[in-house]
Amino acid sequence: MTMFDDWRARSPFYDETHTAVADSVRRFVAAEVAPNIDAWEDARSLPRDLHRKAAAAGILGLGYPEEFGGHSDGFDIFHSLTQSEELASVGAGGLTASLMTHGIGLPPILALGSDEMKRRIAPAVLSGDKIIALGITEAGGGSDVAALMTRAEKVGNKYVVNGGKMFITSGMRADYVTVAVRTGGPGMGGISLMLIEAGMPGFTRTPLEKMGWHCSDTAALYFDNVEVPPENMIGPENAGFAGIMRNFNGERLGMAHSCCAFARVCLKEAVEWATTRETFGKRLAQHQSIRIKLADMARQINATQAWVDLCAWQVKTGKGLPADFAMLKVQATRMLESVAREAAQVLGGASYLKGSKVERIYREVRVNAIGGGSEEIMLDLAGRQLGYN
């Protein structure tokens, strides 16, 4: 039994259906992911057929409408958290980031897109035949979404897009990119969402090398007079900002839970090392200082997981507040940084060697603290929403 199995068994939010999801995803990870993850990390990419295999296993479609090939009947947000937990077991954040990139690229289409767009895009993505990414961040903008510069001008019966996006997960492999563009004046009121497709003339991209998330391709995207038909507009013109913000709440909750999951991987590695490694005539775990470290790691993880579960329940019942998701993300990323550091201390030199899950997760701490909104942006957002101004 894993630490999360034990957590679920004693939680009011999980039942036997969540255990069934855990067992199913665990089998998929053991068969398709664990034997290959190191090679994928070295290759700096995931194979496209992994998306189709994940779709066949019910992973890509979990929580998405049945009419588009998803599996939503009888599933709730806690099934998604359970699935995320199992995908994290290999200790490679790039796996979830890239395999599940439709989790941030597809929701705006399902929420705001036309029926024709939903029918054209969603089934292909949920079957794993096509990959979709989200293009919001720009090289000069970061978290300041309202100041984005990529512009879409209406010329005749088409939009002409110029600009670029930076740090785009699955950007090299994506067939579709849900892109934020400026169609109106300055500020949030002039932003729209539109679908830009691979192969459109003027759309190019280059890969980016990163500290972590190696198996997840990340790209800079460039738009040079890219002509986009009006039917690729996602929702009304100049009304994209609200859709972007709604998307961020789900992304931040998901990132917070993944931080808990990766922290548990670190704790598991540290416990296994401490109970087998001997120093000064006894196992590491028999030293009081090491037991204190391990217990404190568990304390931080469990406290954060409890907040994750509460926020997930608030989403399920329609009671979520953006400030909570912002503060939770900061709590979770700081917790992961602390736990990964302490795990590295327990493993000592072994944590500095390539191949250790702790080594890989430690390198991925920063992307969690920055992606989806940096700590400073999150806390300022929360402070303003809580009326501290």
Rosetta blueprint (number, residue, H / E / L):
1 M L
2 T L
3 M H
4 F H
5 D H
6 D H
7 W H
8 R H
9 A H
10 R L
11 S L
12 P L
13 F L
14 Y L
15 D L
16 E H
17 T H
18 H H
19 T H
20 A H
21 V H
22 A H
23 D H
24 S H
25 V H
26 R H
27 R H
28 F H
29 V H
30 A H
31 A H
32 E H
33 V H
34 A L
35 P L
36 N L
37 I H
38 D H
39 A H
40 W H
41 E H
42 D H
43 A H
44 R L
45 S L
46 L L
47 P L
48 R H
49 D H
50 L H
51 H H
52 R H
53 K H
54 A H
55 A H
56 A H
57 A L
58 G L
59 I L
60 L L
61 G L
62 L E
63 G L
64 Y L
65 P L
66 E H
67 E H
68 F H
69 G L
70 G L
71 H E
72 S L
73 D L
74 G L
75 F L
76 D L
77 I H
78 F H
79 H H
80 S H
81 L H
82 T H
83 Q H
84 S H
85 E H
86 E H
87 L H
88 A H
89 S H
90 V H
91 G L
92 A L
93 G H
94 G H
95 L H
96 T H
97 A H
98 S H
99 L H
100 M L
101 T L
102 H H
103 G H
104 I H
105 G H
106 L L
107 P H
108 P H
109 I H
110 L H
111 A H
112 L H
113 G L
114 S L
115 D H
116 E H
117 M H
118 K H
119 R H
120 R H
121 I H
122 A H
123 P H
124 A H
125 V H
126 L H
127 S L
128 G L
129 D L
130 K L
131 I L
132 I E
133 A E
134 L E
135 G E
136 I L
137 T L
138 E L
139 A L
140 G L
141 G L
142 G L
143 S L
144 D L
145 V H
146 A H
147 A H
148 L L
149 M L
150 T L
151 R E
152 A E
153 E E
154 K E
155 V E
156 G L
157 N L
158 K E
159 Y E
160 V E
161 V E
162 N E
163 G E
164 G E
165 K E
166 M E
167 F E
168 I E
169 T E
170 S L
171 G L
172 M L
173 R L
174 A L
175 D L
176 Y E
177 V E
178 T E
179 V E
180 A E
181 V E
182 R E
183 T L
184 G L
185 G L
186 P L
187 G L
188 M H
189 G H
190 G H
191 I E
192 S E
193 L E
194 M E
195 L E
196 I E
197 E E
198 A L
199 G L
200 M L
201 P L
202 G L
203 F E
204 T E
205 R E
206 T E
207 P E
208 L L
209 E L
210 K L
211 M L
212 G L
213 W L
214 H L
215 C L
216 S L
217 D L
218 T E
219 A E
220 A E
221 L E
222 Y E
223 F E
224 D E
225 N E
226 V E
227 E E
228 V E
229 P L
230 P H
231 E H
232 N H
233 M E
234 I E
235 G L
236 P L
237 E L
238 N L
239 A L
240 G H
241 F H
242 A H
243 G H
244 I H
245 M H
246 R H
247 N H
248 F H
249 N H
250 G H
251 E H
252 R H
253 L H
254 G H
255 M H
256 A H
257 H H
258 S H
259 C H
260 C H
261 A H
262 F H
263 A H
264 R H
265 V H
266 C H
267 L H
268 K H
269 E H
270 A H
271 V H
272 E H
273 W H
274 A H
275 T L
276 T L
277 R L
278 E E
279 T E
280 F L
281 G L
282 K E
283 R E
284 L H
285 A H
286 Q H
287 H L
288 Q H
289 S H
290 I H
291 R H
292 I H
293 K H
294 L H
295 A H
296 D H
297 M H
298 A H
299 R H
300 Q H
301 I H
302 N H
303 A H
304 T H
305 Q H
306 A H
307 W H
308 V H
309 D H
310 L H
311 C H
312 A H
313 W H
314 Q H
315 V H
316 K H
317 T L
318 G L
319 K L
320 G L
321 L L
322 P H
323 A H
324 D H
325 F H
326 A H
327 M H
328 L H
329 K H
330 V H
331 Q H
332 A H
333 T H
334 R H
335 M H
336 L H
337 E H
338 S H
339 V H
340 A H
341 R H
342 E H
343 A H
344 A H
345 Q H
346 V H
347 L H
348 G H
349 G H
350 A H
351 S H
352 Y H
353 L L
354 K L
355 G L
356 S L
357 K H
358 V H
359 E H
360 R H
361 I H
362 Y H
363 R H
364 E L
365 V H
366 R H
367 V H
368 N H
369 A H
370 I H
371 G L
372 G L
373 G L
374 S L
375 E H
376 E H
377 I H
378 M H
379 L H
380 D H
381 L H
382 A H
383 G H
384 R H
385 Q H
386 L L
387 G L
388 Y L
389 N L
